[in-house]
Amino acid sequence: MLSLATDLDALTRFGRALADPIRCRILLALREEPAHPATLADLLEISRTRLSNHLACLRDCGLVVAVPEGRRVRYELADERLGHALDDLRTAVVAVEADKTCVDADEKGCC
């Protein structure tokens, strides 16, 4: 049974999903249109196994859903507003120093 995530939980899930470049590419591709795993793997030029692992993460985060189509499964964003959120994030101005990299909070700093 699906449940609604709290605001903090939803942001944490979104952040976890966006923390990986491949998952970002998957979300951006699904923002354009729903797709089957084989199509996504070809589009992103990654193995189907690797794609499957990332899709599982995105499903667990609640950002994508698998829609059965006969013997196949099509993936799409769980909510159309996620596409708008991705657009807003892509066009947001991020103020960073050119020579700084984002590091994990458990290491030297936090981005």
N, C-alpha and C positions, 0 to 999 in steps of 0.2 A: 504494500500500500504506500503510495506517495504521500509525503507530507511537505508542508511549506517550511522552508528554512528561515531561521531568524535573520535579521539584517546582518549581524556580525558573521554568522555562519555562511550566509550567501556570499559575502565579500571574501571570506577566507577561501571558499570553494572556487570562486572566480579567480582569485589570486593564484591559487595552486594550479589551476588549469593554464593560466597565462604564463606561468613560470618556465614553461618549456617551449622553445621555438617551434617544434613540430606540432604541438597542440594548438599554438597560435595559428599556424598555417591551416590546420584542419578547421578550426573555427571560422577563419576568414573564407575558406572554400565553401563551407556550409552556409555562410552568410549569403553567398551568391545564389546557391541552390542546393536542395537535398541531393545526396549522392549515395551510391552503393560503395562498399569497401574497396572492391577491385578498381573502381573508377578513381577513388581518392588515392589509393596506393600509386596508381599510374601517374596521376596529376602531380602528386608530391614527390614522386620518384623515390619511394621507400618501400621496403618489403611489406607484404600483407601481415606478417607476424608482428612487425614493429607497429604498424598502423593499428592492428587489433589491440595491442597493449595500450596505446594512447586513446583509442576510442573507449576502452573500458574505464580509463581514468576519467574521461570527460562524461561518461554515463554516471559514474560514481559521484562526480561533482554536481550532477544534475543539470549539466549544460546542453547535452545532446540526448536525443531519444532514438531508439531503434524502432522502425516501423516495418512490421512484416509485410512482404509483398509476395504471396505465394511461397516459393522455396527460397526466396531472396530476402534480404533485409536492407532497407534504405535508412540512412542516417540524416537527421535534420536537427536544427537548433530546437531546444526544448520550448523556447518562447521567442516569438518574433522580435520582442524588445531587446533580446540579446544582440541581435544584429545592429540595432541602433546604438547600444552601449559600446560595441566594438568600434563602430564608426566614430563615436565621441572620443574613445580612448586613442584611436589612431591619429586623430586630428588635434588632440590636446598638446599644448606646449609644455615640454618637460625641461626644467631648468637644471642642467648639469654642467659641470666643468668638463672640458674636452678631454682631459687626461685622466679622468676618474672612471673607475668601473664599479658596477654594482656588486657588492659582496654580501654574503649571508650574514644575518645579525649575530650568529654564533661565532663568526670569524672576527674580522677587524671592525666592521661597521655594519650599517644597514642602509638599504636603498629606499 
